[in-house]
Amino acid sequence: MQLGRVVGTATATVKHPTFEGERLLVVQLQTTAGGPDGEPILVFDRLGARRGDLVVLTNDGRALQELLGPTTPGRWSVLGLPDVRS
């Protein structure tokens, strides 16, 4: 699991069949200090995260295969939306 910040959404006119109807987000992974960790990634989201939200992510392929099917090439998905209070 890793934390990330949603920086936008992604759309595609041509995609793998298992991606049909799925919501894709662009997420910047974060270090433990809260800074950026590498390049932004594409993430599947069924929880309704929005731009600016902090999200808990998983790159467990098996979990995503259970959601999208065994042939999906997807890797990252939103696992949760932490309750962060200022």
LUMVO-941397 format. One line per field, with one value per residue: z, y, x of N, C-alpha, C, O, CB in turn. Coordinates in steps of 0.02 Angstrom, whole numbers, plus 50000, padded with zeros to 5 digits. Glycine has a CB too. Example, Ala and Ser with C-alpha at 12.3 -4.5 7.8 and 13.67 -1.06 7.14 Angstrom:
BEGIN
n_zz: c(50390 / 50354)
n_yy: c(49716 / 49888)
n_xx: c(50660 / 50642)
ca_zz: c(50390 / 50357)
ca_yy: c(49775 / 49947)
ca_xx: c(50615 / 50684)
c_zz: c(50390 / 50394)
c_yy: c(49835 / 50002)
c_xx: c(50660 / 50645)
o_zz: c(50423 / 50402)
o_yy: c(49834 / 50057)
o_xx: c(50712 / 50670)
cb_zz: c(50452 / 50286)
cb_yy: c(49776 / 49970)
cb_xx: c(50565 / 50704)
END
This chain:
BEGIN
n_zz: c(50000 / 49970 / 49990 / 49895 / 49796 / 49711 / 49552 / 49437 / 49304 / 49183 / 49013 / 48880 / 48710 / 48648 / 48723 / 48833 / 48838 / 48970 / 49035 / 49003 / 49049 / 49170 / 49292 / 49276 / 49361 / 49377 / 49478 / 49598 / 49676 / 49849 / 49962 / 50128 / 50193 / 50130 / 50008 / 49825 / 49744 / 49625 / 49455 / 49406 / 49410 / 49328 / 49392 / 49444 / 49495 / 49601 / 49704 / 49701 / 49713 / 49710 / 49623 / 49709 / 49822 / 49951 / 49934 / 49971 / 49900 / 49806 / 49729 / 49702 / 49597 / 49595 / 49669 / 49585 / 49473 / 49519 / 49520 / 49386 / 49300 / 49247 / 49142 / 49140 / 49110 / 49202 / 49348 / 49467 / 49598 / 49685 / 49854 / 49969 / 50049 / 50151 / 50310 / 50332 / 50436 / 50462)
n_yy: c(49941 / 50114 / 50292 / 50422 / 50570 / 50634 / 50701 / 50723 / 50667 / 50532 / 50496 / 50384 / 50340 / 50222 / 50070 / 49934 / 49796 / 49762 / 49881 / 49954 / 50064 / 50093 / 50205 / 50310 / 50379 / 50505 / 50495 / 50558 / 50478 / 50475 / 50514 / 50461 / 50579 / 50662 / 50716 / 50716 / 50556 / 50494 / 50480 / 50529 / 50410 / 50298 / 50255 / 50144 / 50183 / 50158 / 50218 / 50352 / 50458 / 50625 / 50765 / 50821 / 50745 / 50638 / 50473 / 50297 / 50175 / 50021 / 49904 / 49776 / 49651 / 49542 / 49583 / 49682 / 49605 / 49529 / 49625 / 49674 / 49567 / 49419 / 49444 / 49574 / 49709 / 49806 / 49887 / 49972 / 50023 / 50115 / 50093 / 50146 / 50295 / 50398 / 50469 / 50620 / 50749 / 50923)
n_xx: c(50042 / 50018 / 50025 / 49947 / 49917 / 49779 / 49791 / 49723 / 49610 / 49598 / 49564 / 49522 / 49506 / 49529 / 49552 / 49601 / 49489 / 49447 / 49451 / 49340 / 49211 / 49270 / 49341 / 49478 / 49614 / 49741 / 49876 / 49988 / 50113 / 50166 / 50299 / 50351 / 50371 / 50284 / 50313 / 50332 / 50344 / 50425 / 50361 / 50193 / 50055 / 49937 / 49780 / 49651 / 49486 / 49352 / 49293 / 49264 / 49357 / 49423 / 49502 / 49644 / 49620 / 49683 / 49736 / 49732 / 49828 / 49844 / 49951 / 49925 / 49907 / 49820 / 49707 / 49655 / 49628 / 49522 / 49423 / 49419 / 49438 / 49530 / 49619 / 49660 / 49773 / 49795 / 49866 / 49874 / 49761 / 49632 / 49620 / 49571 / 49502 / 49576 / 49528 / 49570 / 49609 / 49625)
ca_zz: c(50000 / 49967 / 49986 / 49837 / 49790 / 49645 / 49517 / 49380 / 49277 / 49117 / 48968 / 48822 / 48662 / 48635 / 48784 / 48844 / 48853 / 49042 / 49060 / 48984 / 49104 / 49231 / 49302 / 49283 / 49391 / 49377 / 49548 / 49615 / 49737 / 49898 / 50009 / 50197 / 50213 / 50095 / 49943 / 49768 / 49739 / 49555 / 49406 / 49418 / 49384 / 49315 / 49446 / 49439 / 49554 / 49607 / 49766 / 49690 / 49733 / 49668 / 49619 / 49773 / 49876 / 49970 / 49925 / 49987 / 49838 / 49806 / 49663 / 49705 / 49535 / 49607 / 49690 / 49525 / 49430 / 49546 / 49500 / 49314 / 49262 / 49250 / 49086 / 49142 / 49118 / 49253 / 49405 / 49528 / 49611 / 49748 / 49906 / 50020 / 50055 / 50223 / 50343 / 50352 / 50465 / 50470)
ca_yy: c(50000 / 50177 / 50351 / 50464 / 50628 / 50636 / 50763 / 50730 / 50607 / 50513 / 50465 / 50352 / 50318 / 50152 / 50042 / 49862 / 49782 / 49760 / 49950 / 49985 / 50085 / 50106 / 50272 / 50313 / 50440 / 50517 / 50503 / 50568 / 50442 / 50519 / 50486 / 50465 / 50650 / 50698 / 50742 / 50672 / 50495 / 50472 / 50508 / 50510 / 50345 / 50288 / 50215 / 50130 / 50209 / 50144 / 50249 / 50421 / 50508 / 50686 / 50802 / 50846 / 50696 / 50590 / 50406 / 50239 / 50136 / 49956 / 49880 / 49705 / 49631 / 49495 / 49622 / 49715 / 49552 / 49511 / 49677 / 49686 / 49505 / 49391 / 49465 / 49646 / 49730 / 49859 / 49872 / 50011 / 50040 / 50149 / 50046 / 50184 / 50367 / 50410 / 50524 / 50665 / 50812 / 50976)
ca_xx: c(50000 / 50054 / 49983 / 49956 / 49872 / 49747 / 49807 / 49678 / 49579 / 49622 / 49516 / 49552 / 49456 / 49546 / 49580 / 49592 / 49418 / 49432 / 49450 / 49277 / 49169 / 49309 / 49365 / 49550 / 49641 / 49813 / 49893 / 50059 / 50132 / 50198 / 50347 / 50327 / 50374 / 50231 / 50337 / 50319 / 50385 / 50426 / 50314 / 50123 / 50034 / 49865 / 49751 / 49580 / 49451 / 49281 / 49271 / 49243 / 49407 / 49423 / 49566 / 49667 / 49609 / 49734 / 49708 / 49773 / 49832 / 49875 / 49972 / 49913 / 49875 / 49765 / 49648 / 49627 / 49602 / 49457 / 49377 / 49415 / 49446 / 49597 / 49662 / 49673 / 49842 / 49797 / 49910 / 49859 / 49691 / 49618 / 49599 / 49534 / 49508 / 49587 / 49495 / 49624 / 49583 / 49676)
c_zz: c(50000 / 49963 / 49922 / 49838 / 49719 / 49613 / 49455 / 49360 / 49208 / 49078 / 48909 / 48775 / 48643 / 48697 / 48787 / 48862 / 48927 / 49073 / 49045 / 49046 / 49169 / 49232 / 49315 / 49311 / 49378 / 49449 / 49556 / 49680 / 49784 / 49943 / 50079 / 50223 / 50177 / 50029 / 49887 / 49765 / 49667 / 49512 / 49425 / 49383 / 49369 / 49365 / 49433 / 49503 / 49550 / 49670 / 49759 / 49714 / 49683 / 49669 / 49688 / 49831 / 49888 / 49965 / 49948 / 49926 / 49850 / 49735 / 49661 / 49643 / 49545 / 49627 / 49630 / 49477 / 49454 / 49526 / 49425 / 49271 / 49259 / 49195 / 49089 / 49148 / 49171 / 49313 / 49469 / 49535 / 49678 / 49797 / 49959 / 50016 / 50130 / 50248 / 50371 / 50376 / 50476 / 50542)
c_yy: c(50062 / 50234 / 50390 / 50521 / 50630 / 50704 / 50773 / 50665 / 50593 / 50482 / 50435 / 50329 / 50245 / 50125 / 49966 / 49850 / 49782 / 49830 / 49985 / 50002 / 50100 / 50177 / 50270 / 50381 / 50445 / 50535 / 50510 / 50530 / 50489 / 50480 / 50491 / 50537 / 50692 / 50728 / 50694 / 50614 / 50469 / 50509 / 50489 / 50444 / 50346 / 50238 / 50205 / 50152 / 50192 / 50177 / 50323 / 50474 / 50566 / 50718 / 50831 / 50797 / 50654 / 50521 / 50353 / 50194 / 50067 / 49939 / 49804 / 49684 / 49585 / 49532 / 49654 / 49663 / 49529 / 49561 / 49680 / 49623 / 49483 / 49414 / 49538 / 49661 / 49786 / 49838 / 49907 / 50023 / 50075 / 50098 / 50082 / 50258 / 50382 / 50472 / 50570 / 50730 / 50861 / 50995)
c_xx: c(50044 / 50004 / 49998 / 49905 / 49845 / 49763 / 49763 / 49646 / 49608 / 49565 / 49553 / 49497 / 49467 / 49579 / 49568 / 49519 / 49401 / 49429 / 49383 / 49235 / 49205 / 49334 / 49440 / 49571 / 49716 / 49831 / 49968 / 50072 / 50170 / 50246 / 50317 / 50329 / 50321 / 50252 / 50322 / 50369 / 50381 / 50375 / 50243 / 50105 / 49959 / 49838 / 49676 / 49545 / 49377 / 49252 / 49252 / 49293 / 49407 / 49493 / 49583 / 49659 / 49672 / 49702 / 49758 / 49770 / 49862 / 49896 / 49969 / 49874 / 49816 / 49701 / 49615 / 49598 / 49533 / 49404 / 49365 / 49421 / 49519 / 49645 / 49681 / 49748 / 49850 / 49838 / 49887 / 49785 / 49685 / 49589 / 49557 / 49547 / 49515 / 49550 / 49550 / 49593 / 49639 / 49685)
o_zz: c(50026 / 49937 / 49897 / 49876 / 49671 / 49642 / 49425 / 49395 / 49178 / 49105 / 48891 / 48797 / 48624 / 48721 / 48748 / 48899 / 48945 / 49129 / 49071 / 49089 / 49219 / 49180 / 49358 / 49288 / 49368 / 49477 / 49525 / 49732 / 49761 / 49959 / 50089 / 50270 / 50191 / 49997 / 49899 / 49782 / 49651 / 49531 / 49458 / 49333 / 49393 / 49377 / 49412 / 49558 / 49502 / 49687 / 49807 / 49734 / 49624 / 49709 / 49720 / 49884 / 49842 / 49989 / 49944 / 49902 / 49898 / 49687 / 49624 / 49639 / 49508 / 49605 / 49624 / 49444 / 49414 / 49517 / 49402 / 49211 / 49267 / 49201 / 49044 / 49188 / 49182 / 49328 / 49520 / 49485 / 49723 / 49782 / 49990 / 49985 / 50167 / 50212 / 50427 / 50340 / 50496 / 50557)
o_yy: c(50062 / 50227 / 50390 / 50520 / 50627 / 50757 / 50826 / 50614 / 50636 / 50447 / 50457 / 50301 / 50210 / 50153 / 49939 / 49890 / 49800 / 49838 / 50039 / 49959 / 50118 / 50207 / 50233 / 50433 / 50394 / 50583 / 50474 / 50548 / 50536 / 50422 / 50521 / 50553 / 50752 / 50763 / 50637 / 50621 / 50428 / 50562 / 50437 / 50426 / 50389 / 50186 / 50251 / 50141 / 50209 / 50166 / 50353 / 50528 / 50558 / 50700 / 50862 / 50808 / 50638 / 50511 / 50363 / 50177 / 50056 / 49959 / 49771 / 49697 / 49588 / 49513 / 49654 / 49677 / 49511 / 49544 / 49686 / 49627 / 49524 / 49404 / 49562 / 49629 / 49810 / 49778 / 49874 / 50033 / 50066 / 50064 / 50052 / 50282 / 50380 / 50521 / 50559 / 50763 / 50842 / 51039)
o_xx: c(50100 / 49949 / 50055 / 49857 / 49884 / 49749 / 49765 / 49653 / 49641 / 49522 / 49607 / 49447 / 49420 / 49628 / 49529 / 49490 / 49345 / 49407 / 49371 / 49224 / 49173 / 49348 / 49464 / 49548 / 49750 / 49805 / 50007 / 50045 / 50201 / 50235 / 50264 / 50292 / 50315 / 50212 / 50302 / 50428 / 50338 / 50350 / 50232 / 50136 / 49922 / 49868 / 49642 / 49571 / 49342 / 49194 / 49228 / 49272 / 49392 / 49536 / 49540 / 49690 / 49709 / 49646 / 49819 / 49716 / 49899 / 49863 / 50006 / 49814 / 49766 / 49647 / 49554 / 49548 / 49490 / 49346 / 49308 / 49409 / 49564 / 49705 / 49715 / 49782 / 49905 / 49845 / 49882 / 49749 / 49727 / 49540 / 49513 / 49594 / 49467 / 49542 / 49573 / 49556 / 49694 / 49725)
cb_zz: c(50061 / 49906 / 50047 / 49772 / 49808 / 49651 / 49495 / 49322 / 49272 / 49123 / 48944 / 48843 / 48600 / 48572 / 48846 / 48899 / 48823 / 49079 / 49030 / 48937 / 49117 / 49236 / 49361 / 49216 / 49467 / 49325 / 49590 / 49622 / 49721 / 49940 / 50006 / 50242 / 50199 / 50138 / 49946 / 49703 / 49790 / 49551 / 49335 / 49394 / 49434 / 49241 / 49515 / 49425 / 49560 / 49609 / 49818 / 49723 / 49735 / 49694 / 49565 / 49789 / 49860 / 50043 / 49851 / 50053 / 49787 / 49834 / 49645 / 49771 / 49491 / 49662 / 49742 / 49490 / 49428 / 49622 / 49524 / 49294 / 49192 / 49249 / 49021 / 49199 / 49051 / 49275 / 49389 / 49526 / 49609 / 49738 / 49938 / 50088 / 50023 / 50237 / 50398 / 50292 / 50531 / 50429)
cb_yy: c(50000 / 50179 / 50396 / 50423 / 50695 / 50625 / 50762 / 50759 / 50615 / 50463 / 50517 / 50292 / 50362 / 50144 / 50076 / 49836 / 49716 / 49719 / 49989 / 49938 / 50035 / 50057 / 50307 / 50300 / 50442 / 50575 / 50443 / 50644 / 50379 / 50554 / 50523 / 50421 / 50678 / 50752 / 50757 / 50711 / 50440 / 50399 / 50484 / 50566 / 50289 / 50264 / 50249 / 50055 / 50285 / 50069 / 50242 / 50433 / 50475 / 50737 / 50858 / 50908 / 50650 / 50604 / 50395 / 50201 / 50174 / 49902 / 49905 / 49685 / 49597 / 49445 / 49675 / 49757 / 49493 / 49504 / 49745 / 49733 / 49514 / 49318 / 49450 / 49679 / 49754 / 49878 / 49892 / 50077 / 49977 / 50210 / 50012 / 50159 / 50405 / 50417 / 50500 / 50678 / 50799 / 51037)
cb_xx: c(49952 / 50102 / 49993 / 49948 / 49909 / 49670 / 49880 / 49715 / 49502 / 49681 / 49463 / 49598 / 49457 / 49592 / 49549 / 49640 / 49399 / 49485 / 49507 / 49238 / 49118 / 49368 / 49329 / 49586 / 49627 / 49833 / 49868 / 50077 / 50175 / 50145 / 50415 / 50370 / 50444 / 50206 / 50411 / 50323 / 50361 / 50414 / 50331 / 50075 / 50051 / 49853 / 49761 / 49567 / 49460 / 49268 / 49325 / 49179 / 49478 / 49371 / 49563 / 49631 / 49550 / 49762 / 49688 / 49748 / 49874 / 49827 / 50044 / 49875 / 49925 / 49785 / 49668 / 49682 / 49650 / 49460 / 49402 / 49468 / 49419 / 49593 / 49629 / 49635 / 49869 / 49727 / 49980 / 49897 / 49646 / 49569 / 49660 / 49551 / 49445 / 49660 / 49445 / 49673 / 49545 / 49658)
END
